[in-house]
């Protein structure tokens, strides 16, 4: 059976993961509205991955004989300026997600919940990858500014991203 404190923080993280999916869908809608289909595709794939992350946590809580507490998902912002600003938002958001994952690691360790501490390692690795992927796009956007030809090429590149279902299995 899972420790109540650990169960609570995992339920909070489930909510954060599903909120992340909503946020990426809002960004995707914005990119569609301004005609950047590759950027839209990239954020849709990201939204699917966030749902996967939430479901992995969901299933873990159940496997540990815990109670899943699905909380209301906050409505994401729909105020966006340009691709660079959006990817800056994405990076800051992913850093917050990383902080939440790190808090789970710290709490599970202090509560002597070795199973959860081991389980959360996958998320730690995943967050390093998430932040690196966002930073890669952001660096390109910052380097080339608003050059429409370069933006077109970045859009085409982002449209090539493929969705791969996530699972937390070693």
C-alpha positions in Angstrom: 0.0 0.0 0.0 1.2 3.5 -0.9 2.1 6.1 1.8 -0.7 8.8 2.0 1.8 11.7 1.5 3.3 10.0 -1.5 -0.2 9.3 -2.9 -1.2 12.9 -2.5 1.9 14.2 -4.3 1.4 11.7 -7.1 -2.2 12.8 -7.5 -1.1 16.4 -7.7 1.4 15.4 -10.4 -1.3 13.5 -12.4 -3.2 16.8 -12.5 -0.1 18.7 -13.6 0.5 16.2 -16.4 -3.1 16.5 -17.7 -2.9 20.3 -17.4 0.2 20.1 -19.5 -1.7 18.3 -22.2 -4.4 21.1 -22.1 -1.7 23.7 -22.3 0.0 22.1 -25.3 -3.4 21.7 -27.0 -4.1 25.4 -26.5 -0.7 26.2 -28.1 -1.5 23.8 -30.9 -4.8 25.6 -31.6 -2.9 28.9 -31.7 -0.3 27.6 -34.1 -3.1 26.2 -36.4 -4.8 29.6 -36.3 -1.7 31.4 -37.5 -0.9 28.8 -40.1 2.1 27.1 -38.5 1.1 23.5 -39.0 4.4 22.0 -38.0 4.5 23.9 -34.7 0.9 22.8 -34.2 1.8 19.1 -34.9 4.8 19.3 -32.5 2.6 20.6 -29.6 -0.1 18.0 -30.4 2.5 15.2 -30.1 3.7 16.8 -26.8 0.1 16.8 -25.5 -0.2 13.1 -26.3 3.0 12.5 -24.4 1.7 14.4 -21.4 -1.5 12.3 -21.3 0.8 9.2 -21.4 2.8 10.6 -18.4 -0.4 11.2 -16.5 -1.7 7.7 -17.2 1.5 6.1 -16.1 1.2 7.9 -12.8 -2.5 7.0 -12.6 -1.8 3.3 -13.1 1.1 3.4 -10.6 -1.1 4.7 -7.9 -3.7 2.0 -8.6 -1.0 -0.7 -8.7 0.2 0.4 -5.3 -3.4 0.1 -3.9 -3.8 3.8 -3.7 -6.7 6.1 -4.5 -6.6 8.2 -7.7 -8.0 11.7 -7.0 -8.8 13.3 -10.3 -8.9 17.0 -9.7 -10.3 19.8 -11.8 -7.9 20.8 -14.6 -7.2 24.5 -14.8 -7.9 26.2 -18.0 -4.7 27.1 -19.8 -3.8 30.5 -21.1 -4.8 31.4 -24.7 -2.6 34.5 -24.8 0.3 33.9 -27.1 2.5 36.3 -29.0 4.9 34.5 -31.3 6.7 31.1 -31.6 9.7 32.3 -29.6 7.6 33.5 -26.7 5.6 30.3 -26.8 8.7 28.1 -26.6 10.0 30.2 -23.8 6.7 29.5 -22.0 7.1 25.8 -22.8 10.6 25.8 -21.3 9.4 27.5 -18.1 6.5 25.1 -17.9 8.7 22.0 -18.3 11.0 23.4 -15.6 8.0 23.5 -13.3 7.1 19.9 -14.2 10.7 18.9 -13.5 10.5 20.6 -10.1 7.3 18.6 -9.3 9.0 15.4 -10.3 12.0 16.2 -8.2 9.7 16.9 -5.2 8.2 13.4 -5.7 11.7 12.0 -5.6 12.6 13.9 -2.5 9.4 13.0 -0.7 9.5 9.3 -1.6 13.0 9.2 -0.3 12.2 10.9 3.0 9.2 8.6 3.4 11.3 5.5 2.7 9.1 4.6 -0.3 11.8 2.9 -2.3 9.4 1.6 -4.9 8.2 5.2 -5.8 11.7 6.5 -5.6 12.8 3.9 -8.2 9.6 4.5 -10.3 10.2 8.2 -10.5 13.6 7.9 -12.0 12.1 7.3 -15.4 10.4 10.7 -15.1 13.6 12.4 -14.1 15.3 11.1 -17.2 12.2 12.0 -19.3 12.3 15.6 -18.0 15.9 16.0 -19.0 14.9 15.0 -22.5 11.8 17.2 -22.5 13.8 20.3 -21.5 16.6 19.5 -24.1 14.1 19.1 -26.9 12.4 22.4 -26.1 15.7 24.2 -25.7 16.8 22.9 -29.1 13.8 24.5 -30.8 14.1 27.7 -28.7 17.8 28.2 -29.6 16.9 28.0 -33.3 14.1 30.5 -32.9 16.2 32.9 -31.0 19.1 32.6 -33.4 17.0 33.3 -36.5 14.5 35.7 -35.0 11.4 36.3 -37.1 13.0 35.5 -40.5 10.0 34.0 -42.3 12.0 31.7 -44.5 13.8 30.2 -41.5 10.5 30.0 -39.6 9.1 28.0 -42.6 12.0 25.6 -42.4 11.7 25.2 -38.6 7.9 24.6 -39.1 8.6 21.8 -41.7 11.2 20.2 -39.3 8.8 20.2 -36.4 6.1 18.6 -38.6 8.3 15.5 -38.8 8.1 14.7 -35.1 6.6 11.3 -34.5 4.5 10.3 -31.6 5.8 7.3 -29.7 3.7 6.0 -26.8 5.5 6.3 -23.5 5.6 3.6 -20.8 7.6 3.5 -17.6 9.2 0.1 -18.1 12.9 -0.5 -17.7 
